[in-house]
Structure formats: C-alpha cells, structure tokens
Amino acid sequence: MKRAIGLAALAAAWSLGGPAAAALGAPSGPTPGQPGSGQLVLVRTDRQMPITGDPIWELQLDLPGQPQRAYEALVGRARHQDGDRDRLGSKAPLPRGRYLLTEITPLDGTDGPELGRFLWIGLEPEFPTARRALGIHHDPSAGAGRDSGTDGCIGLIHGNDLLVLGDLLRRSGTRELLVKD
C-alpha cells in the first residue's frame, strides 16, 4: 500500500509541474527542440496471456550506457491482430512505422476506465494513416476475459511500469517510437 501511495504522489506531482514537481523528484522534461538520446521500440513476442491468448508485445527502451529495459504490453485485441492496422476503429495493433511521443500527462479519474491508471503518453504517427488518438497507457483489462487488450494503443500490462517508463522518457528526452511488427 505504501508503494501505491508513493506512485500516486509521483503522478500527482507531474500534473503540478514547477517547484512542486521538482520537490517530489518529478523530472522537468526535455528542452523543446532537443533531440532525445534514447530509442523506444515495440516488437511482438511469441508469448501469450495464459487465459485469453492475447499476444504479448514488448516495449523496449534503450538508453546510452544503460541496460535495455523491456515492458510487457498488449496491443489491440487478440481476435483483431491480423486486422487492417491503418483502418480507424479496427481494434488491430497500431500500424508499423515511426511515431512522435507528443505528451506525457497524468490521468485524472475522469478519463475512461480502459485507459487504466497513472499516465497517458500520446503518439502521433509520422506517416499517413486513418488511425487517431493512439498512445501508451496501462491496460487494466489485461488477461481478464473478452475485454482484454486495447483498441489499438499500447497497453502496458503492469501499471507501475508506466510510471517508470514515463519518468525515463522525460529524463532522457526520448521522443520517438518505432513499431517494428
């Protein structure tokens, strides 16, 4: 319980910004226009969720001089993995290609429950596609029946991973995601 309170305080501090955020150890974020020094890549693995069969994807973060970090995620719905990844509303995984990380913002409870807790990391495709409103968030439905998975976003299976990832992205200035599969 104590850890959850600490994570909630960190998420709240990010929403405050300025000195309050700095006092709680929240990063101030990269200077606009500065290139990031890390690489964020999404790849499909051969693993699956035990009950639902959702394919488990891996969101990999490489930062110079540090070991690679990897976060388990669900992307799209299990039954839509082979769907048209460029069609709006397909519930298929987000299309292959490069994305700009647009914002890292705390979720405030008024956001839909399918976004989970903690943070929203916005994604903007750097190529033509009909898909919109894509991002990285917690997937509270992971492995929990027919609602398991996302509508196409990257849904981290473990909510705490999202806070760690958000912090690392802010500190490193990483601004781009490559979806390989």
C-alpha positions as YAML, in Angstrom:
chain: A
units: angstrom
residues:
- id: 1
  name: MET
  ca: [0.00, 0.00, 0.00]
- id: 2
  name: LYS
  ca: [2.84, 2.35, 0.83]
- id: 3
  name: ARG
  ca: [4.33, 1.93, -2.67]
- id: 4
  name: ALA
  ca: [0.99, 2.72, -4.35]
- id: 5
  name: ILE
  ca: [0.74, 5.96, -2.37]
- id: 6
  name: GLY
  ca: [4.25, 6.92, -3.49]
- id: 7
  name: LEU
  ca: [3.38, 6.25, -7.12]
- id: 8
  name: ALA
  ca: [0.19, 8.27, -6.82]
- id: 9
  name: ALA
  ca: [2.19, 11.15, -5.34]
- id: 10
  name: LEU
  ca: [4.62, 11.00, -8.27]
- id: 11
  name: ALA
  ca: [1.77, 11.06, -10.81]
- id: 12
  name: ALA
  ca: [0.16, 13.96, -8.95]
- id: 13
  name: ALA
  ca: [3.46, 15.86, -8.86]
- id: 14
  name: TRP
  ca: [3.80, 15.57, -12.62]
- id: 15
  name: SER
  ca: [0.42, 17.20, -13.04]
- id: 16
  name: LEU
  ca: [1.55, 20.14, -10.87]
- id: 17
  name: GLY
  ca: [4.80, 20.88, -12.68]
- id: 18
  name: GLY
  ca: [7.25, 23.54, -11.48]
- id: 19
  name: PRO
  ca: [8.78, 23.54, -7.99]
- id: 20
  name: ALA
  ca: [6.19, 21.17, -6.52]
- id: 21
  name: ALA
  ca: [7.07, 18.54, -9.10]
- id: 22
  name: ALA
  ca: [10.80, 19.04, -8.59]
- id: 23
  name: ALA
  ca: [10.39, 18.71, -4.81]
- id: 24
  name: LEU
  ca: [8.87, 15.26, -5.27]
- id: 25
  name: GLY
  ca: [11.53, 14.19, -7.76]
- id: 26
  name: ALA
  ca: [9.46, 14.54, -10.91]
- id: 27
  name: PRO
  ca: [11.58, 15.32, -13.93]
- id: 28
  name: SER
  ca: [11.15, 18.66, -15.61]
- id: 29
  name: GLY
  ca: [11.24, 17.19, -19.12]
- id: 30
  name: PRO
  ca: [13.48, 17.81, -22.07]
- id: 31
  name: THR
  ca: [14.01, 21.24, -23.53]
- id: 32
  name: PRO
  ca: [11.78, 21.62, -26.60]
- id: 33
  name: GLY
  ca: [13.70, 21.07, -29.81]
- id: 34
  name: GLN
  ca: [16.42, 18.96, -28.18]
- id: 35
  name: PRO
  ca: [16.75, 15.51, -29.71]
- id: 36
  name: GLY
  ca: [16.26, 12.57, -27.36]
- id: 37
  name: SER
  ca: [19.11, 10.26, -26.59]
- id: 38
  name: GLY
  ca: [17.16, 7.03, -26.24]
- id: 39
  name: GLN
  ca: [15.38, 4.61, -28.54]
- id: 40
  name: LEU
  ca: [11.88, 3.19, -27.90]
- id: 41
  name: VAL
  ca: [10.87, 0.16, -29.98]
- id: 42
  name: LEU
  ca: [7.73, -2.03, -29.98]
- id: 43
  name: VAL
  ca: [8.09, -5.68, -31.05]
- id: 44
  name: ARG
  ca: [5.75, -8.67, -30.98]
- id: 45
  name: THR
  ca: [6.94, -11.67, -28.96]
- id: 46
  name: ASP
  ca: [5.91, -15.32, -29.26]
- id: 47
  name: ARG
  ca: [4.40, -15.26, -25.75]
- id: 48
  name: GLN
  ca: [0.68, -15.08, -24.93]
- id: 49
  name: MET
  ca: [-1.52, -14.27, -21.93]
- id: 50
  name: PRO
  ca: [-2.39, -17.64, -20.35]
- id: 51
  name: ILE
  ca: [-6.20, -17.40, -20.26]
- id: 52
  name: THR
  ca: [-7.11, -15.02, -23.10]
- id: 53
  name: GLY
  ca: [-4.42, -15.88, -25.64]
- id: 54
  name: ASP
  ca: [-3.61, -12.21, -26.22]
- id: 55
  name: PRO
  ca: [-0.18, -11.89, -27.82]
- id: 56
  name: ILE
  ca: [2.31, -10.20, -25.51]
- id: 57
  name: TRP
  ca: [4.29, -7.40, -27.11]
- id: 58
  name: GLU
  ca: [7.46, -5.88, -25.71]
- id: 59
  name: LEU
  ca: [8.13, -2.16, -25.46]
- id: 60
  name: GLN
  ca: [11.92, -1.83, -25.35]
- id: 61
  name: LEU
  ca: [13.77, 1.25, -24.17]
- id: 62
  name: ASP
  ca: [17.47, 1.60, -24.95]
- id: 63
  name: LEU
  ca: [19.30, 4.44, -23.23]
- id: 64
  name: PRO
  ca: [23.03, 5.05, -23.79]
- id: 65
  name: GLY
  ca: [25.21, 3.42, -21.15]
- id: 66
  name: GLN
  ca: [22.30, 1.59, -19.50]
- id: 67
  name: PRO
  ca: [20.93, -1.95, -19.80]
- id: 68
  name: GLN
  ca: [17.91, -2.34, -22.07]
- id: 69
  name: ARG
  ca: [14.56, -2.09, -20.30]
- id: 70
  name: ALA
  ca: [11.55, -4.02, -21.57]
- id: 71
  name: TYR
  ca: [7.89, -3.67, -20.62]
- id: 72
  name: GLU
  ca: [5.16, -6.22, -21.41]
- id: 73
  name: ALA
  ca: [2.17, -4.84, -23.28]
- id: 74
  name: LEU
  ca: [-1.00, -5.79, -25.12]
- id: 75
  name: VAL
  ca: [-1.59, -4.04, -28.43]
- id: 76
  name: GLY
  ca: [-5.06, -4.27, -29.94]
- id: 77
  name: ARG
  ca: [-7.48, -7.12, -29.22]
- id: 78
  name: ALA
  ca: [-6.49, -10.79, -29.55]
- id: 79
  name: ARG
  ca: [-9.08, -11.52, -32.24]
- id: 80
  name: HIS
  ca: [-8.05, -8.44, -34.30]
- id: 81
  name: GLN
  ca: [-4.28, -9.00, -34.50]
- id: 82
  name: ASP
  ca: [-4.48, -9.62, -38.26]
- id: 83
  name: GLY
  ca: [-6.88, -6.74, -38.92]
- id: 84
  name: ASP
  ca: [-6.24, -3.68, -41.09]
- id: 85
  name: ARG
  ca: [-3.80, -1.72, -38.95]
- id: 86
  name: ASP
  ca: [-4.46, 1.53, -40.84]
- id: 87
  name: ARG
  ca: [-8.28, 1.46, -40.60]
- id: 88
  name: LEU
  ca: [-9.88, 3.65, -37.94]
- id: 89
  name: GLY
  ca: [-11.83, 1.55, -35.44]
- id: 90
  name: SER
  ca: [-10.24, -1.77, -36.45]
- id: 91
  name: LYS
  ca: [-9.02, -2.61, -32.90]
- id: 92
  name: ALA
  ca: [-5.93, -4.01, -34.60]
- id: 93
  name: PRO
  ca: [-2.42, -3.18, -33.37]
- id: 94
  name: LEU
  ca: [-1.17, 0.28, -34.26]
- id: 95
  name: PRO
  ca: [0.46, 0.44, -37.71]
- id: 96
  name: ARG
  ca: [4.14, -0.24, -38.26]
- id: 97
  name: GLY
  ca: [6.30, 2.86, -38.52]
- id: 98
  name: ARG
  ca: [7.69, 5.82, -36.59]
- id: 99
  name: TYR
  ca: [5.70, 7.85, -34.06]
- id: 100
  name: LEU
  ca: [6.45, 11.07, -32.24]
- id: 101
  name: LEU
  ca: [5.85, 11.00, -28.48]
- id: 102
  name: THR
  ca: [3.66, 14.06, -28.05]
- id: 103
  name: GLU
  ca: [2.89, 14.37, -24.34]
- id: 104
  name: ILE
  ca: [3.14, 12.57, -21.03]
- id: 105
  name: THR
  ca: [0.17, 13.53, -18.88]
- id: 106
  name: PRO
  ca: [-1.36, 12.12, -15.70]
- id: 107
  name: LEU
  ca: [-4.82, 10.59, -15.92]
- id: 108
  name: ASP
  ca: [-7.26, 12.24, -13.53]
- id: 109
  name: GLY
  ca: [-10.02, 9.68, -12.97]
- id: 110
  name: THR
  ca: [-12.41, 11.30, -15.44]
- id: 111
  name: ASP
  ca: [-10.67, 9.52, -18.30]
- id: 112
  name: GLY
  ca: [-12.20, 6.22, -19.42]
- id: 113
  name: PRO
  ca: [-11.51, 3.16, -17.27]
- id: 114
  name: GLU
  ca: [-9.98, 1.37, -20.27]
- id: 115
  name: LEU
  ca: [-7.02, 3.77, -20.01]
- id: 116
  name: GLY
  ca: [-6.13, 2.39, -16.61]
- id: 117
  name: ARG
  ca: [-4.33, 4.47, -14.05]
- id: 118
  name: PHE
  ca: [-1.38, 6.77, -13.91]
- id: 119
  name: LEU
  ca: [-0.33, 8.29, -17.26]
- id: 120
  name: TRP
  ca: [-1.13, 8.80, -20.93]
- id: 121
  name: ILE
  ca: [1.78, 9.00, -23.38]
- id: 122
  name: GLY
  ca: [0.48, 10.41, -26.66]
- id: 123
  name: LEU
  ca: [1.66, 9.10, -30.03]
- id: 124
  name: GLU
  ca: [1.48, 10.91, -33.37]
- id: 125
  name: PRO
  ca: [2.19, 8.82, -36.50]
- id: 126
  name: GLU
  ca: [4.91, 10.25, -38.74]
- id: 127
  name: PHE
  ca: [3.24, 8.69, -41.81]
- id: 128
  name: PRO
  ca: [-0.24, 8.74, -43.39]
- id: 129
  name: THR
  ca: [-2.85, 6.59, -41.60]
- id: 130
  name: ALA
  ca: [-6.52, 6.86, -40.66]
- id: 131
  name: ARG
  ca: [-5.73, 5.84, -37.07]
- id: 132
  name: ARG
  ca: [-6.09, 8.56, -34.42]
- id: 133
  name: ALA
  ca: [-5.86, 9.01, -30.64]
- id: 134
  name: LEU
  ca: [-3.08, 6.46, -30.22]
- id: 135
  name: GLY
  ca: [-0.98, 6.29, -27.10]
- id: 136
  name: ILE
  ca: [0.70, 4.28, -24.40]
- id: 137
  name: HIS
  ca: [-1.29, 3.64, -21.21]
- id: 138
  name: HIS
  ca: [-1.94, 1.00, -18.57]
- id: 139
  name: ASP
  ca: [-4.25, -1.85, -19.65]
- id: 140
  name: PRO
  ca: [-6.31, -2.79, -16.58]
- id: 141
  name: SER
  ca: [-8.17, -5.45, -18.61]
- id: 142
  name: ALA
  ca: [-5.03, -7.44, -19.49]
- id: 143
  name: GLY
  ca: [-5.81, -11.15, -19.29]
- id: 144
  name: ALA
  ca: [-9.31, -10.52, -17.93]
- id: 145
  name: GLY
  ca: [-11.64, -12.15, -20.45]
- id: 146
  name: ARG
  ca: [-13.03, -10.85, -23.72]
- id: 147
  name: ASP
  ca: [-12.26, -7.21, -22.88]
- id: 148
  name: SER
  ca: [-8.55, -8.00, -22.58]
- id: 149
  name: GLY
  ca: [-6.36, -5.82, -24.77]
- id: 150
  name: THR
  ca: [-6.76, -2.33, -26.19]
- id: 151
  name: ASP
  ca: [-8.49, -0.66, -29.12]
- id: 152
  name: GLY
  ca: [-5.09, -0.32, -30.80]
- id: 153
  name: CYS
  ca: [-2.98, 1.55, -28.27]
- id: 154
  name: ILE
  ca: [-0.01, 0.11, -26.41]
- id: 155
  name: GLY
  ca: [-1.43, -1.08, -23.08]
- id: 156
  name: LEU
  ca: [1.24, -1.88, -20.50]
- id: 157
  name: ILE
  ca: [0.25, -4.94, -18.51]
- id: 158
  name: HIS
  ca: [1.76, -3.62, -15.27]
- id: 159
  name: GLY
  ca: [0.64, -0.11, -14.31]
- id: 160
  name: ASN
  ca: [3.76, 0.62, -12.27]
- id: 161
  name: ASP
  ca: [5.84, 0.08, -15.41]
- id: 162
  name: LEU
  ca: [4.06, 3.05, -16.96]
- id: 163
  name: LEU
  ca: [5.28, 5.43, -14.24]
- id: 164
  name: VAL
  ca: [8.84, 4.15, -14.58]
- id: 165
  name: LEU
  ca: [8.68, 4.44, -18.38]
- id: 166
  name: GLY
  ca: [7.20, 7.95, -18.21]
- id: 167
  name: ASP
  ca: [9.97, 9.05, -15.86]
- id: 168
  name: LEU
  ca: [12.70, 7.58, -18.06]
- id: 169
  name: LEU
  ca: [11.25, 9.14, -21.21]
- id: 170
  name: ARG
  ca: [11.11, 12.57, -19.55]
- id: 171
  name: ARG
  ca: [14.62, 12.36, -18.17]
- id: 172
  name: SER
  ca: [16.20, 11.03, -21.37]
- id: 173
  name: GLY
  ca: [14.32, 13.26, -23.79]
- id: 174
  name: THR
  ca: [13.36, 10.23, -25.89]
- id: 175
  name: ARG
  ca: [10.76, 11.49, -28.37]
- id: 176
  name: GLU
  ca: [10.27, 8.71, -30.90]
- id: 177
  name: LEU
  ca: [8.79, 5.21, -31.04]
- id: 178
  name: LEU
  ca: [9.45, 2.65, -33.76]
- id: 179
  name: VAL
  ca: [6.78, -0.05, -34.21]
- id: 180
  name: LYS
  ca: [8.53, -2.97, -35.90]
- id: 181
  name: ASP
  ca: [5.83, -5.63, -36.08]
...
